[in-house]
Structures are given as structure tokens and as C-alpha cells.
Amino acid sequence: MDGLFWLLLEAGVALALLVFIVWWTWPGRKPRDRSDSEPRN
């Protein structure tokens, strides 16, 4: 039972690390430059 606990704990930490790395490297939205999207009158 103790071995199963450590196995699940290690798998959970590895999954959390994978999710964090994917989130950190995911290209985020850049703020829109209003001067390009709105015509000037």
C-alpha cells in the first residue's frame, strides 16, 4: 500500500509538471494595438 501511494504521488507530480510546462510555453495573446484596428477620422 505504501508503494502504491508513492507511485500515485510521483505520477501526480509528473502530470502537474507537464501541465505547468505546457501552460508556461503556450503562446499567449498579445494585447491588440488599437491604432491598427480602428480607422482614424
C-alpha positions in Angstrom: 0.0 0.0 0.0 2.9 2.4 0.8 4.4 1.7 -2.6 1.2 2.5 -4.4 0.9 5.8 -2.5 4.4 6.9 -3.7 3.7 5.7 -7.2 0.5 7.8 -7.4 2.2 10.8 -5.8 5.0 10.7 -8.3 2.6 10.3 -11.2 0.6 13.3 -9.9 3.7 15.5 -9.6 4.9 14.5 -13.1 1.4 15.3 -14.5 1.4 18.7 -12.7 4.8 19.5 -14.0 3.8 18.6 -17.6 0.7 20.8 -17.3 2.8 23.7 -15.9 5.4 23.4 -18.7 2.7 23.3 -21.4 0.9 26.4 -19.9 4.2 28.3 -19.5 5.3 27.7 -23.1 1.8 28.2 -24.7 1.8 31.3 -26.9 -0.3 33.9 -25.1 -2.5 36.6 -26.6 -0.7 39.8 -27.3 -2.6 43.0 -26.5 -4.1 44.4 -29.6 -2.7 47.6 -30.9 -5.7 49.9 -31.3 -4.0 52.2 -33.8 -4.0 49.3 -36.4 -7.6 48.1 -35.8 -9.5 51.4 -35.6 -9.6 53.8 -38.5 -8.7 57.4 -37.7 -11.2 60.1 -38.7 
